[in-house]
């Protein structure tokens, strides 16, 4: 799939590329990101940012598997990153992080809602999951602000730098946003 650009009232979401390497590298120096984001090496080197912006992001879009967006202010300042990953027919997972200086302003929740609407209407996703290591309260707060229902804890649900850790899991359905699903949904009764 060719990368798409999404907009909200305050944000521009677009695929990052080599021109964004320096901003990604600078943001990734934050110890909190290196602690909580399992895909972040520690230390995070410039070559990691180069591989991310130059290879991983374009390959994900081209392979129709991982749709990574830089979350930017209209003038181009990077405030975070968000990705929707296909997890199977009708299923996806969202992951995100915020640049330290831009946390607490609702940008990532706003971006998550925009990406969720896009995934539901353009990718045929009927269930979008969010996962975060137990204790990552900022990530949980973003997910809850975006409307995710926290469903519980998965024991040893994530691998963070070679260590299995428990994680929270939540979901967002098209109906949570007033959108139709591509497949019928029959909730449990009882």
N, C-alpha and C positions, 0 to 999 in steps of 0.2 A: 504494500500500500504506500502511496505517496504521503508524506507527512501533511497533516492538516494544521491549521491555526484556529484557535478558539479565542473568543473574547468574552469578557465580563464587563461590568460597569467600571471596574478599576484595573483590570489586568489583561495581559496578552499571554496566551499559552501557545508556544511554538516549539518545534524540535530545535534542540541546541546543536551547534556544529563547532568546527574548529575556532571560529571567532569568539566563542564563549568559553574557551578552555581556561583562560586566566581567571574569569569570574568563578567558574566551578572550582578550580584549584584553590582560590582564596577562601571560598566558603567552606571547603572541605577540611580546612585546617582547624575548624572548631572541634575541640575535644568531645563535646556532647554528640555531634554527628558521628564521630569515629566510634564512640561508645555504643550508640543505639542502632546505627544503620549497619546491618550485618554484612552488606556488600562493600562497605568502606574498609579498605586496608588501613592499617595504622602502623607506621606513619603513612599518610596519604601524600604520594609524590606527584610531581608534575606529569610524569609519564602515565600515571593512573588517570588524570584528567584528560590527557591527550587521547588515550585509548577510549575513554568514555565518550567524548564529544566527536572523535574522528572515526570510530569504528562501532562501538556498542550501540549508540543511539541510531545511526543510519541502518545498521544491520537489523535491529529490532523492527524498525518500520518496514524495511524491505522484505523481511521474513514474515510480516503480518503476525508478529508474536508479542512484541513489547513496544508500546507506544509511549515514548518518553517526551515530556513537555518541559521546557524551561518555563517557569512562572515569572513573568516580568511586569514591571510597571510600564506604562505607555512610552516613557522616554528610553526604555531599554535596560533599566537596572534589574539585575537578577535578584528575586526575593525568595526563590525556592525552586524545587524540582518535584515533578510528579510523573508517575508512570502507571499505565494500565497494562497488565500482563494477562494474556489469554491463559486460562487454566483448564480448558476443555470446552465442549459444546455448550454455549450459553453461559459460561462462567468466566469471570475475570477477577483479578485482584488489583487493588490500588495500593501504591506506596508513595510516600512523599517526605520531603524535608523542607525546612525553612532556614534561610540565612539568618544568623543570629541577630543582626541589626533590624530585621524586619518581622520578628516574632511578635505575637500578641496583637496583631492588627486584623486578623481574620482573613488574610490573603490565601492561606492554604486551604481553609474550609471552602472559601469561595471558588478556588480553582478546582477542588475536589468535586464540588457540585457540578461545575461546568463539564469536567471530564466524565463524570458519571452519566449526565444527560447524553453526552456524545456516545459513550459506550452503549447505552441502552437503545439509542435511536440509530446508530450507524454501524455498530459491531454485532448487533444481535445478542448482547449480553442480557441475561435475565436475572443474574445474581452477581453482585459485585462484593467481594470480600475485602476486608481490611484486617491485617494482623500486625501486632506489635508486641515486643517482648514485655512481659509483665513488669511494671514499674515505669514504663515510658509514658508518664502521665500527659505530657504535651501532645503526643500522637493520639492518645485516647481522647483528649479534649477536642482535637480537630475532628476526629471521626464522629464523635457525638454531635458536634455542632453541624456537621454535614448531614446528619440524619441517620447515621449507621446505628443499628441495634447491636449492642454488645451481647454476644450469645454465650460466652463462657471462656474457659481457659483450656488450651490444648497443652497437655503435658509434653515436654520436650518437643514443642511444636516448631521451633526455629533453631537453626544452626547459626550461632554468632561467633565467627572466627574459630571454628572447630569445637565449640562448646554447645551442647544441646541445652536449650532454655525453654521454660514455659512461655506461652504467648497468649495474649487475648485474641479473640477472633470476633469479628462483627460482620454484619451484612447490610447491604442496601439493595432494595428491589425496585424495579421500575414503578410499581404501584405506590411506593413511598414518596415518589416525586410526581404522582398523578399521570404517569405514562403507562401505555399498554405494554404487556409482555409479548414476546414472540411465541411462548408456549403457555398453556394453562397452568395455573398454580392452585393446588388444593391444600390449604393449610391443615395442620393436625387439629383434630377435635377431641376433646375429652377432658 
